[in-house]
């Protein structure tokens, strides 16, 4: 029986979601797929590597739902803000063994998982920043990063109560409560003489996906991402012609970013096209953030 890499990931996601990391073995995943244990190791050298892929895909799926939410018609910025909080609570409740409880597991210390977590955190910080700007506008720029930090702390605390005390809090009411308190906070910040405590530099490590001294190593980082993409293209379940077209497009991006006057709109359009391939989505997101940081 031939099982694809994606089918292994789907099985692992289901088992990690239901049983958690510690209670799920590679043997369990192999049996769920109907294959030998060794066949799983063809795709993933360890359970930690497999969990990292599941963790990454779960976040990608979460942001896919976020994107769909932002395109819903008829929602005001405040209504959209409330709904994205509700979505976050619901999604993290459903995948709590993967997205919440990992902090207490050995995977937290895995050297391959740590950079991934930093990248995910950077993506979440960017999203939270955009949400706040969408509701309150550019007027909050002087204290934007303090507001991001406070908002993230509030979300984290209420998420804990919702995940582990599910019956005690209404998701909608909690989201509206959070927004109401943010209104008070923003009003106070805009009328107060206090100086902001944080700025973009304070978040630079996470905004740039956890790479230290990333500006000096930008070329090396891009080269590594392009190499990973070259390998990932081979996993796309499509014909050789389609894979060749995808590879040609990513090589165009690789050439374009090295130009002194790169065509950024064309790069964006090309990245958008590549992002439609599920196997490339995470790499494309990383590329976009590295390419356009500081632009």
ChimeraX attribute file (.defattr): number of C-alpha atoms within 10 A of each C-alpha:
attribute: neighborCount
match mode: 1-to-1
recipient: residues
	/A:1	6
	/A:2	9
	/A:3	13
	/A:4	14
	/A:5	14
	/A:6	15
	/A:7	12
	/A:8	21
	/A:9	21
	/A:10	16
	/A:11	18
	/A:12	27
	/A:13	25
	/A:14	15
	/A:15	19
	/A:16	23
	/A:17	18
	/A:18	16
	/A:19	13
	/A:20	20
	/A:21	22
	/A:22	13
	/A:23	10
	/A:24	16
	/A:25	16
	/A:26	18
	/A:27	14
	/A:28	15
	/A:29	24
	/A:30	20
	/A:31	13
	/A:32	14
	/A:33	22
	/A:34	12
	/A:35	16
	/A:36	14
	/A:37	16
	/A:38	13
	/A:39	16
	/A:40	23
	/A:41	15
	/A:42	10
	/A:43	15
	/A:44	18
	/A:45	11
	/A:46	13
	/A:47	19
	/A:48	18
	/A:49	17
	/A:50	20
	/A:51	21
	/A:52	20
	/A:53	18
	/A:54	23
	/A:55	21
	/A:56	20
	/A:57	19
	/A:58	18
	/A:59	19
	/A:60	17
	/A:61	13
	/A:62	15
	/A:63	16
	/A:64	11
	/A:65	15
	/A:66	17
	/A:67	12
	/A:68	9
	/A:69	16
	/A:70	14
	/A:71	10
	/A:72	9
	/A:73	8
	/A:74	8
	/A:75	13
	/A:76	11
	/A:77	16
	/A:78	16
	/A:79	14
	/A:80	20
	/A:81	22
	/A:82	20
	/A:83	20
	/A:84	19
	/A:85	21
	/A:86	19
	/A:87	19
	/A:88	18
	/A:89	23
	/A:90	16
	/A:91	17
	/A:92	21
	/A:93	19
	/A:94	14
	/A:95	20
	/A:96	19
	/A:97	20
	/A:98	25
	/A:99	18
	/A:100	15
	/A:101	12
	/A:102	17
	/A:103	12
	/A:104	9
	/A:105	12
	/A:106	11
	/A:107	19
	/A:108	14
	/A:109	11
	/A:110	13
	/A:111	10
	/A:112	13
	/A:113	19
	/A:114	14
	/A:115	15
	/A:116	17
	/A:117	18
	/A:118	18
	/A:119	23
	/A:120	21
	/A:121	18
	/A:122	21
	/A:123	21
	/A:124	17
	/A:125	19
	/A:126	16
	/A:127	15
	/A:128	18
	/A:129	18
	/A:130	13
	/A:131	18
	/A:132	21
	/A:133	16
	/A:134	15
	/A:135	17
	/A:136	16
	/A:137	11
	/A:138	11
	/A:139	11
	/A:140	18
	/A:141	14
	/A:142	15
	/A:143	18
	/A:144	21
	/A:145	21
	/A:146	19
	/A:147	23
	/A:148	21
	/A:149	15
	/A:150	13
	/A:151	18
	/A:152	15
	/A:153	12
	/A:154	14
	/A:155	16
	/A:156	14
	/A:157	10
	/A:158	16
	/A:159	22
	/A:160	15
	/A:161	13
	/A:162	20
	/A:163	18
	/A:164	11
	/A:165	10
	/A:166	13
	/A:167	9
	/A:168	9
	/A:169	13
	/A:170	12
	/A:171	21
	/A:172	15
	/A:173	12
	/A:174	19
	/A:175	21
	/A:176	19
	/A:177	13
	/A:178	17
	/A:179	19
	/A:180	11
	/A:181	13
	/A:182	18
	/A:183	14
	/A:184	10
	/A:185	13
	/A:186	17
	/A:187	12
	/A:188	12
	/A:189	19
	/A:190	13
	/A:191	8
	/A:192	9
	/A:193	8
	/A:194	10
	/A:195	9
	/A:196	13
	/A:197	10
	/A:198	16
	/A:199	14
	/A:200	11
	/A:201	10
	/A:202	12
	/A:203	17
	/A:204	16
	/A:205	18
	/A:206	22
	/A:207	23
	/A:208	23
	/A:209	21
	/A:210	20
	/A:211	18
	/A:212	12
	/A:213	11
	/A:214	16
	/A:215	14
	/A:216	9
	/A:217	12
	/A:218	14
	/A:219	15
	/A:220	12
	/A:221	17
	/A:222	17
	/A:223	13
	/A:224	12
	/A:225	17
	/A:226	19
	/A:227	11
	/A:228	13
	/A:229	21
	/A:230	16
	/A:231	13
	/A:232	13
	/A:233	19
	/A:234	14
	/A:235	15
	/A:236	17
	/A:237	13
	/A:238	10
	/A:239	8
	/A:240	11
	/A:241	9
	/A:242	13
	/A:243	16
	/A:244	12
	/A:245	11
	/A:246	19
	/A:247	18
	/A:248	12
	/A:249	17
	/A:250	21
	/A:251	13
	/A:252	14
	/A:253	21
	/A:254	15
	/A:255	11
	/A:256	16
	/A:257	17
	/A:258	10
	/A:259	9
	/A:260	7
	/A:261	8
	/A:262	13
	/A:263	12
	/A:264	15
	/A:265	9
	/A:266	13
	/A:267	21
	/A:268	15
	/A:269	11
	/A:270	17
	/A:271	21
	/A:272	15
	/A:273	14
	/A:274	20
	/A:275	16
	/A:276	11
	/A:277	15
	/A:278	15
	/A:279	19
	/A:280	20
	/A:281	18
	/A:282	19
	/A:283	18
	/A:284	24
	/A:285	18
	/A:286	18
	/A:287	19
	/A:288	14
	/A:289	15
	/A:290	22
	/A:291	17
	/A:292	12
	/A:293	11
	/A:294	8
	/A:295	6
